[in-house]
Amino acid sequence: MDASAILTSPLVVFIIALFAAGVIYAIGGKIAPQLSKSPEKLSLYACGEDLPPEKVPVSIQMFDYAALFMVFDVIAMTIVLSWGISFGKMHPVSYLAVLYMGLMFIALLILVRRR
């Protein structure tokens, strides 16, 4: 292999990009202005009002949707890619879209039945 083939291989390019990003990050950290931590900056503040010290309850309902989305998305990709069929004239994205819509319908049914 010649030098140009080695330098343009994906692994070497990825390593060079990581190194360059690290160098840029380090230089930026050195030349950036240092922030001072004052009590005013560290105090809680939201929408022009001081927050009360008690904790606000956090609703994790959105995480249920995100978790189901990820699960069914991975299942759809796994099923479509494991079929092992030639897609012929139909694009593989079409198969994935049909399967994905079906799995999302099942996910919505599960969410509706839980409530």
Helices and strands as residue ranges (DSSP letters): H 3-7, H 10-31, H 39-42, H 61-82, H 92-114
